[in-house]
Amino acid sequence: MAQFQLSGFAIIVGAAGGIGKEVAFTFAEAGAKGVLLADIDYEAAAKVAETSKGLASCPTYRALSVKVDVVDIASVQAMVDLAAKEFGRIDYCVNAAGVDVAEYVPFDQTDPDDYDRVLGINTKGIFLICRAVGKVMQSQEPKQINLGRHGTRDLGRGCIVNVSSALSLCAVPHEVPYTTSKHAVTGITRSFAMDFKAAGIRCNQVCPTWVRTPMYEEECRRNPQTPQIVKNISAVKRPLEPDEVASACLYLCSPSAVYINGTLLTMDSGILVGPS
Ligand SMILES: NC(=O)c1ccc[n+]([C@@H]2O[C@H](COP(=O)([O-])OP(=O)(O)OC[C@H]3O[C@@H](n4cnc5c(N)ncnc54)[C@H](O)[C@@H]3O)[C@@H](O)[C@H]2O)c1
């Protein structure tokens, strides 16, 4: 669902996943001129790229796909170099790659290797991508947009949205590495916003609770009480749909959000307001 308009080029990381795929489709519908779809699962990302072409509203829309392993610095650099070379600039980057813990276990039984794996992908991966994308954005000219009756508006040099989690803001039992990784993403988002704000580059974060994707389906398989818990504690009695998260990413990249920087957008159906 494209309620806001885009006019530039994007990298979407984790584009084969439930949320990343929907972000790609939404950005294509919203007018993006080109999207580089990156994922460790190249074949799936390439299929999403093909489908996005049928949804794009920009007549010259281009969809490219690339394999990336977000924990590998050379792989991340190659992805960013490809976008910069093919598109000439990077206006938006959405970080939607991520993994869950191998097992839901208490703190004292948490496997240190799984801790490293989850923090590597969910946190260091985002750091490496923000670092490489920030350098490109810093080197490009700022953009402006004519908003008709609202006049001309500065868009800056680019923006990043990190798909984090409500577990950036609270903890749940038996998910130490995941919760820690998502809290740390907040540090990356705010640090990036701080260091790049003078250059006109924004970085924000979405913090959804459960989203109906393969990651959620796997959680339900491992923990069959999950759907009932979601029904009990969320006001709308269901998980988020991926398009709802994609719409939030679109808004944060749109000309309507140029004043929003370093922010966390919580998408939790009021769960974190407190017990009802
Ligand atoms: N689904 C939920 O309930 C939920 C809730 C809150 C936050 N999130 C977060 O949203 C993001 C997207 O999750 P999703 O639900 O779409 O999951 P998903 O499993 O559907 O997609 C994740 C994608 O990340 C890719 N990926 C994994 N490791 C990678 C690596 N090393 N390099 C590159 N790509 C890699 C996978 O191939 C997959 O396509 C994750 O960061 C997740 O933590 C998900």
The ligand as an SDF file (V2000), in Angstrom:
LIG
                    3D

 44 48  0  0  0  0  0  0  0  0999 V2000
    8.4090  -11.3730   12.1290 N   0  0  0  0  0  0  0  0  0  0  0  0
    8.3520  -10.8080   13.3120 C   0  0  0  0  0  0  0  0  0  0  0  0
    7.5240  -11.1850   14.1610 O   0  0  0  0  0  0  0  0  0  0  0  0
    9.2780   -9.6640   13.6320 C   0  0  0  0  0  0  0  0  0  0  0  0
    8.9420   -8.8280   14.7100 C   0  0  0  0  0  0  0  0  0  0  0  0
    9.7730   -7.7580   15.0320 C   0  0  0  0  0  0  0  0  0  0  0  0
   10.9230   -7.5390   14.2930 C   0  0  0  0  0  0  0  0  0  0  0  0
   11.2380   -8.3640   13.2560 N   0  0  0  0  0  0  0  0  0  0  0  0
   12.4970   -8.0860   12.5510 C   0  0  0  0  0  0  0  0  0  0  0  0
   12.2130   -7.7680   11.2120 O   0  0  0  0  0  0  0  0  0  0  0  0
   13.3230   -8.1180   10.3810 C   0  0  0  0  0  0  0  0  0  0  0  0
   12.8020   -8.9420    9.2160 C   0  0  0  0  0  0  0  0  0  0  0  0
   12.2330  -10.1380    9.7410 O   0  0  0  0  0  0  0  0  0  0  0  0
   11.1570  -11.0230    8.9620 P   0  0  0  0  0  0  0  0  0  0  0  0
   10.0650  -11.2830    9.8970 O   0  0  0  0  0  0  0  0  0  0  0  0
   10.8940  -10.4490    7.6220 O   0  0  0  0  0  0  0  0  0  0  0  0
   12.0060  -12.3610    8.8570 O   0  0  0  0  0  0  0  0  0  0  0  0
   12.2330  -13.3570    7.6340 P   0  0  0  0  0  0  0  0  0  0  0  0
   12.8930  -14.5400    8.2440 O   0  0  0  0  0  0  0  0  0  0  0  0
   10.9940  -13.5200    6.8440 O   0  0  0  0  0  0  0  0  0  0  0  0
   13.2870  -12.5370    6.7400 O   0  0  0  0  0  0  0  0  0  0  0  0
   14.5900  -12.2940    7.1470 C   0  0  0  0  0  0  0  0  0  0  0  0
   15.4600  -12.2290    5.9100 C   0  0  0  0  0  0  0  0  0  0  0  0
   16.8080  -11.9640    6.3250 O   0  0  0  0  0  0  0  0  0  0  0  0
   17.6600  -12.7200    5.4900 C   0  0  0  0  0  0  0  0  0  0  0  0
   18.9550  -12.9490    6.1410 N   0  0  0  0  0  0  0  0  0  0  0  0
   19.2010  -13.7130    7.2310 C   0  0  0  0  0  0  0  0  0  0  0  0
   20.5220  -13.7090    7.4940 N   0  0  0  0  0  0  0  0  0  0  0  0
   21.1110  -12.9240    6.5630 C   0  0  0  0  0  0  0  0  0  0  0  0
   22.4530  -12.5320    6.3110 C   0  0  0  0  0  0  0  0  0  0  0  0
   23.4720  -12.9830    7.0680 N   0  0  0  0  0  0  0  0  0  0  0  0
   22.6850  -11.6990    5.2770 N   0  0  0  0  0  0  0  0  0  0  0  0
   21.6850  -11.2640    4.4860 C   0  0  0  0  0  0  0  0  0  0  0  0
   20.3910  -11.6170    4.6660 N   0  0  0  0  0  0  0  0  0  0  0  0
   20.1120  -12.4360    5.6930 C   0  0  0  0  0  0  0  0  0  0  0  0
   16.9000  -14.0320    5.2770 C   0  0  0  0  0  0  0  0  0  0  0  0
   17.3710  -14.7680    4.1540 O   0  0  0  0  0  0  0  0  0  0  0  0
   15.4710  -13.5480    5.1190 C   0  0  0  0  0  0  0  0  0  0  0  0
   15.1440  -13.3230    3.7590 O   0  0  0  0  0  0  0  0  0  0  0  0
   14.2970   -8.8780   11.2940 C   0  0  0  0  0  0  0  0  0  0  0  0
   15.3210   -8.0150   11.7180 O   0  0  0  0  0  0  0  0  0  0  0  0
   13.4300   -9.2720   12.4690 C   0  0  0  0  0  0  0  0  0  0  0  0
   14.1880   -9.4120   13.6500 O   0  0  0  0  0  0  0  0  0  0  0  0
   10.4460   -9.4130   12.9070 C   0  0  0  0  0  0  0  0  0  0  0  0
  1  2  1  0
  2  3  2  0
  2  4  1  0
  4  5  1  0
  4 44  2  0
  5  6  2  0
  6  7  1  0
  7  8  2  0
  8  9  1  0
  8 44  1  0
  9 10  1  0
  9 42  1  0
 10 11  1  0
 11 12  1  0
 11 40  1  0
 12 13  1  0
 13 14  1  0
 14 15  2  0
 14 16  1  0
 14 17  1  0
 17 18  1  0
 18 19  2  0
 18 20  1  0
 18 21  1  0
 21 22  1  0
 22 23  1  0
 23 24  1  0
 23 38  1  0
 24 25  1  0
 25 26  1  0
 25 36  1  0
 26 27  1  0
 26 35  1  0
 27 28  2  0
 28 29  1  0
 29 30  1  0
 29 35  2  0
 30 31  1  0
 30 32  2  0
 32 33  1  0
 33 34  2  0
 34 35  1  0
 36 37  1  0
 36 38  1  0
 38 39  1  0
 40 41  1  0
 40 42  1  0
 42 43  1  0
M  CHG  2   8   1  16  -1
M  END
$$$$
